[in-house]
Amino acid sequence: MKGSVIINMRELVDWVTANSSVLVDHEKYGKQLKLTVTDKGMQVDTWKPTTGHKDFQPSKETPKGQIPDQDFSEPLPF
């Protein structure tokens, strides 16, 4: 085992509510928080395909060309 993750649900809900732009829409499962596990820990996966990519699906919530003003390079607060 490499480790474990403990998530405080109240802090998670508060954080996701304040940072809802990081949620992705999944066709079958609805809104999801996508995380990437690296050697340094976990981080929010903010990659989104560009318009020329075969998997591009524009978000209905974010106007075209708008980029979130938030910095997600810091680790999650929980």
C-alpha positions as CSV (number, residue, x, y, z in Angstrom):
1,M,0.0,0.0,0.0
2,K,1.3,3.4,-0.9
3,G,-1.0,5.4,1.4
4,S,-4.5,6.4,2.1
5,V,-6.8,9.4,1.5
6,I,-9.1,10.8,4.2
7,I,-11.7,13.3,3.0
8,N,-13.7,15.5,5.4
9,M,-17.1,15.6,3.6
10,R,-18.1,19.0,5.0
11,E,-14.8,20.6,3.7
12,L,-15.2,18.8,0.4
13,V,-18.7,20.0,-0.2
14,D,-17.7,23.6,0.8
15,W,-14.7,23.5,-1.5
16,V,-16.6,22.0,-4.5
17,T,-19.4,24.6,-3.9
18,A,-16.8,27.4,-4.1
19,N,-15.0,25.9,-7.0
20,S,-17.8,24.3,-9.1
21,S,-16.0,25.2,-12.3
22,V,-13.7,22.2,-11.8
23,L,-16.5,19.8,-12.0
24,V,-16.9,17.9,-15.3
25,D,-20.1,16.6,-16.8
26,H,-20.2,12.9,-17.4
27,E,-22.9,11.6,-19.8
28,K,-24.0,8.7,-17.6
29,Y,-22.9,9.8,-14.0
30,G,-23.6,13.5,-14.0
31,K,-21.2,16.0,-12.4
32,Q,-17.9,14.7,-11.2
33,L,-14.7,15.9,-9.5
34,K,-11.8,14.4,-11.5
35,L,-8.5,13.9,-9.6
36,T,-5.1,12.8,-10.9
37,V,-2.9,10.7,-8.7
38,T,0.8,11.5,-9.1
39,D,4.0,10.6,-7.2
40,K,3.6,13.9,-5.3
41,G,0.0,13.3,-4.3
42,M,-3.4,14.1,-5.7
43,Q,-4.5,17.1,-7.6
44,V,-7.6,18.3,-9.4
45,D,-7.5,17.4,-13.1
46,T,-8.4,20.6,-14.9
47,W,-7.5,19.5,-18.5
48,K,-10.2,20.2,-21.0
49,P,-10.1,19.4,-24.7
50,T,-9.8,22.3,-27.2
51,T,-12.4,22.8,-29.9
52,G,-10.2,20.9,-32.4
53,H,-10.0,17.8,-30.3
54,K,-12.2,14.8,-31.1
55,D,-13.5,14.6,-27.6
56,F,-14.4,18.3,-27.3
57,Q,-17.8,18.9,-25.6
58,P,-18.4,22.6,-24.8
59,S,-19.6,23.2,-21.3
60,K,-23.1,24.6,-21.0
61,E,-22.1,26.5,-17.8
62,T,-19.0,28.3,-19.0
63,P,-19.4,30.9,-21.8
64,K,-17.1,30.2,-24.8
65,G,-13.6,31.6,-24.3
66,Q,-14.0,32.3,-20.5
67,I,-11.2,31.0,-18.3
68,P,-11.7,30.6,-14.6
69,D,-9.8,33.1,-12.5
70,Q,-8.9,30.5,-9.9
71,D,-5.5,29.0,-9.4
72,F,-5.7,25.3,-9.0
73,S,-2.0,24.6,-8.8
74,E,-2.1,24.3,-4.9
75,P,-3.1,21.0,-3.4
76,L,-6.7,20.5,-2.1
77,P,-7.3,21.9,1.4
78,F,-8.3,18.5,2.9
